[in-house]
Amino acid sequence: MSNSEWIYPVDEKNFSAKVLDKSKVIPVIVDFWAPWCQPCKMLKPMLEKAVGNLNGQIFLAEINTDENPNLAASFKVEGIPAVFALKDGKVVDRFQGLLNDEQLQGFLGSLLPSEVDKQLDVALELSNTDLDKAEKSLRLLFNENPKHDKVRLALARLLAKKGDESSEVEGLIEPLAVDGDTGKEVQKIQAQLKLYHIAKILPPEEQIRRDIDSNPKAGLPYYQLGCIKAADGKYEDALELLIKAGESDLSLAKSIVREAMVSIFHLVGVGSSLANKYRSKLSSLLY
């Protein structure tokens, strides 16, 4: 068995970390094999050599089916060798039995980033430092690849982040799937747009803070400041202010406060610890 950092044995204890989590960063090949399986003995060195030559672009997880029958069952393995390709925690391709070198290279090659993916990564990295240049790169990439969902999603996400008009953003996300990971990203973009447009028409933050100082029991200024903080990406501060608004005015809690908090939950992840914490506070307030 190879000791390469890119090729490693996997069992039920480390499967989640070594396969599912890792595949969200790097494609992972899962090879189900057994010591008594002669075709497995032929395929294993071919896989190890091919993956090793890719220098960390793809990882290879090797699972002994005799020792890990539950994992084999979860993949519905009926014969070995059985090889599965995972990206983003999901199976995207598979084969059973032996492949020749050309077929194996084709199988692995389909998992590697395309030229569009590489350009997209560069544009996304640029978005951390220069939104205008990133937008220019993404628009050019989108014009050349209008059917590439990741490019479309990235452009929509950046425009929403900049607070651009929602009509273009809605047009970009309209063809995208409404379920799975893409659906979650679409919900985040819609939530970001909603919070931005709420904050856009609110009084300046200095005025809102003066309103709070003059009437600290009023709920509306806390709601307004919470929306401004949310639009600025300061989600925990925003949620705390929104809860305070709801505590000051229950009618706000049942309407606009709740709506704003739900939007923030989408942005931070509906199952995140931050969302769970403030969802519980909101529930206690309402019920």
N, C-alpha and C positions, 0 to 999 in steps of 0.2 A: 504493500500500500504506500502511496506517495506521501511524503511529509511536507509537500509544498503548502505555502500559506493559502494558495488558491484551491487546493484539493484536500479534502478532509473527510473523516468518517462522521456520520451523524446518527444519533439515536433519538428515542422519544423524548429524552430530557432536554436535549439542546436543539431539537428540530425547529422550534419557533424562532430562536435567535439566529441559528446558523443558516436557515433556509428562508423562512417567511420574512423576517426583518431584513436580512441581508439582501433579499431579492428586490427590496424597495430602493436599493442603491445601485446594486450590480446584478445583472442576470445570473440566475443560479440554475445549473443543471443537476437534477437528482437522478442518480443511477441506482436502481434497485437490482441487487445481485445476491448470489449465494455461493459459498465455497465449492459446492458440488456441481455448479452449473458451468459446463464447458463453453458455451457461447459467451457467458459472462467473462470468463478468463480471456477470451479473444478480444472482446470489446473494451474491457477495462484499460489496457495499455494504450489503445487507440484514443480513447477519451482523454486519458491523462496527458498524453503527448500533445493532443490538439489544444486542450485547455491550457496546458503549460506554455505553449507557444504564443498564447494570446496575452501573456504577461499581466494577468489580473483584470482583463476586460470581462471575463466570465469566470464564475466560481463553479467548482464541481463538488457536490455533496454525495458521498457514497453510503448507501444504506443496505446493510445485511438483512435480507428478509427473514432469515431464520431467527435472528435476534430481535427483530422489530416487526412482528406480524401485524400489529395494529396500524403502523404507518403504511405498510403495504396495502392493508385493507382500506384505509382512508383514501388511497389513490386508486382503489379498485384494480390493483395489479393482478392480472390473471396468468401471466407468463413472464419469465425473465430471460434475458435482461430487458428491463423496461426503463425507459429514460424520459424524464419530464423536464420541460423548460419553464421556469417561473420568472415572471417580471412583476414588480409591484404586488407581490404576495399572491399572484394568480398564475395558474397554468396557462401558457400561451401556445405550447406545442408539445408533441410527444412522439415517440416511436417505440416499437417493441422488436426485439431480435437484433440482428447485425446490420450495419450499414457499411458500404465501402468508403474509402477515404473521401471521394468526391461528394458523396451524399452527406457524410458527416460534416465536411466543411460547409456545405450548403445549410445544414441544420444550424450550426453554430453561427454562421455568418448572418443569418436572418435575425439573430438576437443582438447583434452589434449596432451601435448608434449609426444612423444614416448621416449623410452630409448635412441634411436639414436639421437633424437632431443636434449635431455639433454646432451649427450656426445658432440654433435656438439657445443652447447652453451659454454661448458667448453673449448673446443679447440679454439673457436673464441675469448674468453676472454683471453686465453693464448697468442694469436697472438699479443696482445697489448704490451706484455712484452718480449716474447721470440719466435721469428719466427721459430727457429730450432725445439724447442720442440713442437710448434703448428703444424709444418709440419709433424713431426713424429706421432702425435696423429691423424691428419687428414688422413694421408696415411693408418694407421691401420684401421681407421673407414671406409675409402673408400674400402679397400680390403675386409672388411666384409660386406659392403653395396654398391656394385658397381652400383646398379640401383637407389640409393637415390639421386635425383637431387640436393638437397640442399648441401649434402656432396660433391658431384662432383664439384658443383659451388664454394664452399668454398675452396676446395683444389686448383682449378684453379686460384681463386682470390689471394690466398696466394702466389702461385708460381709466378704469374705475378708481385706481389708486391716485391718479392725477386729478380725479374729480371732473372728468370730461362729461359732456352731455350724454345722457343715458340712451338716447336714440341710437347712436352708433354702437354702443356697448350691447344693447339689447339685440340689435341686428346681428352682432357677432356670435352671441351665445344662443340665439334662437334655434339654430339647426343642431345644437349639441344634445347629447343624451341627458335625460333628466334623472337617471339612476346611476348607481355605482360611484366611483371616485370622481368621474367627470361631473355627475350631477351634484356632488358635494361642492365642487369648485364653482359651479354655476350658482349655487345657492349663496356661496360666500361673496361672489361678485355682486349679486343682486342685493345682498345685505349691506355691502359696502356703499353701493350707490344710494340706497335708501337713507343711510345715516348721513352721507355727504349732503344730500339734498335737504335733509332736515336741518343740518347745521348751517347750511349756506344762507338760510333766511332768518337765522336767529340774530339777536343783538350781539354786539361785541362782547368778548369774555369779560372785559373790565366792567361793562355796564351790568352784566349778570351778577358778578361778584358784589357790586354795590347793592344790587337788589337783595341779595342774600344777607348782607350785613344789615340792611335796613329792616328786613322782615325775615328773620331766620326760620320762622315756622311755615313759610309759604313753600309749597311743593314745586311749583312751576320753575322757579330759577334753578333748583337742583336738577330738574329734568333737562333744562336747556344746557346747563354746564356739562351734564353727563353726556349729552349728544355731541357736544363739541369735543370732549375728550375722546369719545368713541371714534369720531371722524378723524381724529389725530392719531389713532392707533393705541391710545392709552386705555386699554379695555378694562383692567381691574379698577382703575380710578373711576371710569365711567359707570361700571356696574355698582360701585359703592354709592355714587351720587344718585343713581337711579333708584336704588333701594331707599335712600333717604327721602327722595321725592315721593315715593309710594307711601312711606311711613307718615309723611306730612299730609298727604292727600290720597285717600284710598280710591277716589274716583279716577285719579291719574294712574294709580297702580293697575287698575282693571283695564285701562285703555292704552294710552300712548307709552307709558312706562313699560308695560308688559311687551308691547310691540318692539320697542327699542332694545330691550334686553334679549328678546328672541333673535333679533338681528345680530347682536353681539355673540350670542351662543353659536351661531353658524360660523362666525369669523374665527372664534377661538377653538371650535370643534365641539359639536353638541355633546360628545362624551368625555370632554376634557375635565380635569379636576376643577378648573375655574368655573366652567359652565355648571357643573354639578353643584358646586358650592352656592352659587347665586340662584340657581334654579330652586334649590331647597329654601333659600331665603324668600324668594318670590312666592313660592307655594305657601309658606307659613304666613306670609302677609295677606294672601288672597283667601286662604281657606282656614 
